[in-house]
Amino acid sequence: MKKIVLFMLSALLALGLAGCASETTPQASPSPMMTTAAPATQAPTTAPTVAPTIAPEQTASSMMSTGAPSSPSAAGMASEMTDEDAMTVAEAVSTEVARLSEIDKATTVVVGDTALIGVSFDAQYQGEMTTRIKDMVADRAKTADARIQNVWVTADPDLLERVQALWDKRDGGSAVADITDEFQEIVNRLMPQG
């Protein structure tokens, strides 16, 4: 018991000293080019319209979103990307995600700063969608293009088919504005019910 109390007092003293030391020691500022997603337990710094969390499983596979919260609507989307940029980014994200050993194919549609990614697993991978795989997919998507802030992932066969249909429309010449409603509907299906 005395050891525990002594340990806790030592830890508090160390934290106090570390706090004092950090006030007097200049800290290097983070690189403006480096961004990280806030942990799921940290409150967002902007007022979210949708809090991205792991959606409950609707089938054998599951879906998720990572990154800063947002709702992909025509009015709420960042207009930083042109239609051509969105296609280029979607292709880069799909290529990057497909490099994961667990993933056989990835199909990505990008609207604003949001990537909707449908994945099919490699034949040798016998598991289902896990948090580890979701995080790896999201990291790869954000690595492919820094403008991607939100990532929604699904391995659900029905939703994967719908994501592929959206890609086909975009590849066939449809503008982002032409697919925004369908994109939003799929993202809404991936959002947690509550």
N, C-alpha and C positions, 0 to 999 in steps of 0.2 A: 504494500500500500504506500509506504514511504517513497519507494522507488518511482511509483507512478506520479505522485504529487511532485517529487523532485524533477522528474522528466517534464511534466507539464509546465512547471515554473521556468525551467531552463528554456523550453520552447517559446514561452511568452516573452522571456527576456531577449532571446535571439531575434524574435520578430520585431520587438521594440527597437533593438539596436539596428536591425536591418532597415527599419523605417527611418530612423534618424540618419543613418549613413546614406540612404538614397536621397535625402533632402540636401545633403552637402556635396555629394558626388555628382558631377554632371553626367547625364546618361546620353548615350547615342540615340538620336531620333531614328525611328524606323524609315526605311527607304520609301519614298512616295510611290514607287512602282510596285511595291510589295503589298498585297492585300490578303487578308485571311478571313475566312468565314467565322462568325461568332459562334461559340459553342451553343448547343441547343438550350442550355440552362441560363445563358446570359440574355438579358432583356435587349431587344433591338433598340438602336439609337433613333430610328425613325418610326413614325406611327404606321404600323403595318395594316394592310387591308386584309391580309390572310397570314396566319402564322403557319409556316411550313413545318410539318412534322411527318412522321411516318404514318401513312394511312393504314387503317386496319386491313388485314388481308381480305380481299374480295374473292380470290380464287387461290389456287395452289401457290401462285406467286404474289409478290407484294410490290408496292410502289413507294416512292418517297420524293421529297424535295429537300434541297439543301441550299444554303446561302441566305441572302437577305430576303425577308418576306416581301412578297408582292403578288398581285393578282394580274395575270396577263390579259388585259383588255385593251382594246384599240386606244382608248383615251389614256390608260395608265402605262402603256408601254413606252420605253425609251425609244426615241426616234433617231438614235445615233447611227443605226445600221440601215443601209439601203437594202432593197430587196436582193440585189446581187451579193452584198456583204453577207446577208443572212444565209444565202445558199452556200457561199464559200465557207462560212463558219460551221454550218451544219455538216458539210462534208468533212471538214477537219475534225470536228468532234466525233463523228461516226468512225473515222479512221483511227483516231486515238483510242477510243473506247474499245474497238475491236481488237486492239493489241493485247488486251487483258486475256490471260490464258483461259479464264472461265467463259469468256464471251466468244460466240461464233460469229454473230452479226449484230451490228448496231445501226438503227435508223434514227436520225435526228431531224427535228424540225425546230427552227429558231424563230421566235417572235420577240423583238426587242432584246432584253437582256435575259430572256428565259429560254432554256433548252428543254425540249420534251424528247426523251430518249426511250425508244423501245429496243429491248435486247432479247436475243435468243442465245441460249447457252450452248457451249461446245458439247459435243456428244459424250466426251469423256467426263464432263462435270456432271455428277449425279445429284447434286444438291439443289436447293431452291435459292431464291433471292435472299441474301442475308444483309445485315447492316454493313458488314465489311465490304461486300461487293458493291452495295449502293454507294458507300463512301468512295470506293475506288473509282467508280463510274463518274461520280460528281467531280472528284479531283481531276480526272483525265479531261472532262469537259471544260473545266475552268482553266486547265493548263493549255488546252487547244486555243482558247481565245479569252483574254482577260475581261472582255466585255460581258461574258456569261456570268451572271450573278445568281441565277436561280436554276436549279436542275430538278426536273421531275423524271423519274425512272420507272419503267414498267416492264415486266416480263409476262404479263397477262396476255394470252393469245388474242383475245378479242380487241384489246386496246392496242396491242402490237400491230394488228391488221389495220386499225384506224390510223395509227401513226404512219404506217407505210402508205396508206391512201393519201394522207396529207403531203407526205414527201413527193408522191407521184404527181399530185396537183401542182406543187411548187416546181418540180422538175419539168412539168409540162408547160410552164409559163405563167401560172397563176401568181398574182401578187400576194404579199403578206396580208394585205387588207381583205383579200378574198377568202382566206382560211382562218382568220382570227376567231370567228364564232365557234368553229369546230375545234380549234386549238383550245379555246377557253372551256368548252364542254368536256374535253378529255381531261384537262387539268382539274376541273371541278370534280370529276369522278375519282381522281387520285387524291383529292384533299380529304382529310379526316372528316368524318361525319360527326356533327355535334351541334 
